[in-house]
Amino acid sequence: MLKIIYTSNDEVLAQRIVSDLRAAGYPVEGAGVSSTRSQRDVLIAVLSPEAAADTALRQQLVAALDGGVPVIPVSARAAQIPPEIAHLPVVDYSTGDHFAGLRQAVDAALSSDPSGEPSGARAATRKRSNRRIGLLLGLLALVWFALGLYGVGVLGIQAPQQEYSLVDTAVAATQAYFINPELDRYGLFLPGSTDESANYEATLRAVPTVYRPMVAETATAVGAGTALATNDPRTATPVPNTSGH
């Protein structure tokens, strides 16, 4: 079904188009007969400066495009084409009767696959909607960031350090439960002299990769005089006897 929309200023041309289409055997429904449309319809929009400024006509255009209805713009008088349909070819009636061009456009629209992808205008509408949502989310993120700065800088809100320390302690204890037995075993091979320290790189290469950094740090700390923390008496660092016995 062909449907036509126009403003009162373009009624004469619109009625002539309807008569020409009906005379050529096309089923045409005039404006105001039905506001419902399906993808099997074709919408003919008669455009003019008044039509471009008409909010109701623009809303009908957007609704048709969002519903996947093919739109054929017909220029009654020179006017700026609404951006929603600026990508579509226009049948120009401003310089005379161009029914042949309109008929060709109608045939092409009627033969198109109604189950095809949405038109470029529909995609543009979605892009504008996505852009608005993105701007809104960006504004909300900026507001929350400003509130965070205010809370830390002005209100003095700080992280719960005691709670963090307890968590860190629990994490360290958990790690120690699994790692210390291995470190105790590799503690038997820590360098005990300058020569052993010089050749310790070869020993480190034999240590599994997951433990190698910790074994290397342990060797460095022990070499600097730090006592080796261990539960294994075989690798415990001797404590000097200061009692005189």
Summary of the structure (lengths in Angstrom):
residues: 245
radius of gyration: 40.4
end to end distance: 112.3
largest distance: 125.5
contacts: 591
relative contact order: 0.07
helix: 54%
strand: 8%
